[in-house]
């Protein structure tokens, strides 16, 4: 392949990364958020600070965490195994949270690929982590932030683009 072809392939790779069209593997942070009353031992009700394991985490909390991770230097983010990119929403519907119209449940696992040390230092001071720490103190929400290598973020799902067609 000639130099021009190599340059074009490099540009295509860059565009695919920016469009979240390819999965990414690398170092980064994992933020795990668990609604109170949900633990590995579901028979242990002594840890429930909110009656019935009520849902405390809302879509806006996850949105704030994701935005804080982007601001901390994340290059790719997934929530509940769903890649967050352009056109992907995190929203509340009924009693559940949807990411790109796919339901997710507690524990909510947010994976952010990027430089783990720099990201962790910055993320520690963000409104997203401050909000989670407040929910942890006030309602017993479980919050765990850990750095790791070889984290995986999937590609964004492909959508069919439909256009209206004139009939008659």
WOTA-V997225 format. One record per residue. N is the residue number from 1. RES is the residue in one small letter. SS is DSSP state (a for helix, b for strand, c for the rest). PHI is phi in degrees with one decimal (* if undefined). D_CENTER is the distance of its C-alpha to the mean C-alpha in whole Angstrom. Layout:
# WOTA-V997225
N_RES_SS_PHI_D_CENTER / N_RES_SS_PHI_D_CENTER
This chain:
# WOTA-V997225
1_x_c_*_38 / 2_x_c_-80.9_39 / 3_x_a_-61.9_38 / 4_x_a_-64.1_37 / 5_x_a_-64.0_35 / 6_x_a_-62.0_33 / 7_x_a_-64.1_32 / 8_x_a_-64.5_31 / 9_x_a_-64.3_29 / 10_x_a_-63.1_27 / 11_x_a_-64.7_26 / 12_x_a_-64.7_25 / 13_x_a_-60.3_23 / 14_x_a_-61.7_21 / 15_x_a_-63.5_21 / 16_x_a_-63.5_19 / 17_x_a_-65.5_17 / 18_x_a_-64.7_16 / 19_x_c_-86.7_16 / 20_x_c_61.5_13 / 21_x_c_-83.4_16 / 22_x_c_-127.5_16 / 23_x_c_-67.4_14 / 24_x_b_-126.3_14 / 25_x_b_-130.1_15 / 26_x_b_174.3_15 / 27_x_b_-76.1_15 / 28_x_b_168.7_12 / 29_x_b_-119.0_10 / 30_x_b_-119.7_9 / 31_x_b_-110.9_8 / 32_x_b_-113.6_10 / 33_x_b_-121.5_11 / 34_x_b_-122.6_14 / 35_x_c_-61.1_16 / 36_x_c_-63.0_20 / 37_x_c_87.9_22 / 38_x_c_-109.3_20 / 39_x_c_-136.8_21 / 40_x_c_-60.9_22 / 41_x_c_-100.5_25 / 42_x_c_-66.7_25 / 43_x_c_-83.7_29 / 44_x_c_-86.0_28 / 45_x_a_-84.1_28 / 46_x_a_-65.3_30 / 47_x_a_-88.0_26 / 48_x_c_-78.0_25 / 49_x_c_-99.4_26 / 50_x_c_-120.6_25 / 51_x_a_-55.0_27 / 52_x_a_72.2_26 / 53_x_a_65.1_22 / 54_x_c_-56.6_22 / 55_x_c_-73.7_18 / 56_x_c_-106.2_17 / 57_x_c_-70.4_14 / 58_x_c_-115.9_13 / 59_x_a_-56.1_11 / 60_x_a_-65.0_12 / 61_x_a_-67.0_11 / 62_x_a_-66.4_7 / 63_x_a_-60.1_8 / 64_x_a_-64.6_10 / 65_x_a_-64.7_8 / 66_x_a_-61.3_6 / 67_x_a_-62.5_9 / 68_x_a_-66.6_11 / 69_x_a_-67.3_9 / 70_x_a_-58.8_10 / 71_x_a_-65.6_13 / 72_x_c_-86.5_13 / 73_x_c_110.4_14 / 74_x_c_-63.4_11 / 75_x_c_-102.0_12 / 76_x_b_-153.4_9 / 77_x_b_-136.9_5 / 78_x_b_-130.7_4 / 79_x_b_-125.7_3 / 80_x_c_59.9_6 / 81_x_c_81.3_8 / 82_x_b_-111.2_7 / 83_x_b_-66.5_7 / 84_x_b_-98.2_6 / 85_x_c_-150.5_10 / 86_x_c_-59.1_13 / 87_x_c_83.3_14 / 88_x_c_-95.7_11 / 89_x_c_-111.6_11 / 90_x_b_-116.2_9 / 91_x_b_-145.4_12 / 92_x_b_-90.6_15 / 93_x_b_-143.3_18 / 94_x_c_64.4_20 / 95_x_c_-98.2_19 / 96_x_b_-114.5_16 / 97_x_b_-113.0_12 / 98_x_b_-114.7_12 / 99_x_b_-118.4_9 / 100_x_c_53.9_11 / 101_x_c_64.6_14 / 102_x_b_-108.9_13 / 103_x_b_-68.6_13 / 104_x_b_-127.3_11 / 105_x_c_-130.9_13 / 106_x_c_-67.9_13 / 107_x_c_-75.5_12 / 108_x_b_-87.3_8 / 109_x_b_-109.9_7 / 110_x_b_-113.0_4 / 111_x_b_-111.2_6 / 112_x_b_-126.6_7 / 113_x_b_-94.0_10 / 114_x_c_167.2_13 / 115_x_c_-67.6_16 / 116_x_a_-61.2_15 / 117_x_a_-65.8_18 / 118_x_a_-63.8_18 / 119_x_a_-64.6_15 / 120_x_a_-63.4_15 / 121_x_a_-60.9_18 / 122_x_a_-73.3_17 / 123_x_a_-60.9_14 / 124_x_c_-58.5_17 / 125_x_c_-107.5_18 / 126_x_c_-90.7_15 / 127_x_a_-60.3_16 / 128_x_a_-63.4_12 / 129_x_a_-72.2_13 / 130_x_a_-60.8_17 / 131_x_a_-63.2_16 / 132_x_a_-61.8_14 / 133_x_a_-65.3_17 / 134_x_a_-64.6_19 / 135_x_a_-65.3_18 / 136_x_a_-64.4_19 / 137_x_a_-70.0_22 / 138_x_a_-79.0_23 / 139_x_a_-126.0_22 / 140_x_c_79.2_21 / 141_x_c_-64.9_17 / 142_x_b_-84.0_16 / 143_x_b_-132.7_14 / 144_x_b_-137.9_14 / 145_x_b_-117.7_13 / 146_x_b_-138.0_14 / 147_x_b_-92.2_15 / 148_x_b_-158.8_15 / 149_x_b_-107.6_17 / 150_x_b_67.7_16 / 151_x_b_-71.5_13 / 152_x_b_-121.6_12 / 153_x_b_-123.5_9 / 154_x_c_-72.1_11 / 155_x_c_-71.1_13 / 156_x_c_-68.2_12 / 157_x_c_-70.5_14 / 158_x_c_-84.2_18 / 159_x_c_-112.0_19 / 160_x_c_-81.1_23 / 161_x_c_-99.6_25 / 162_x_c_-112.7_27 / 163_x_c_-118.9_30 / 164_x_c_-68.9_33 / 165_x_c_-121.6_36 / 166_x_c_-75.2_39 / 167_x_c_-120.1_42 / 168_x_c_74.1_46
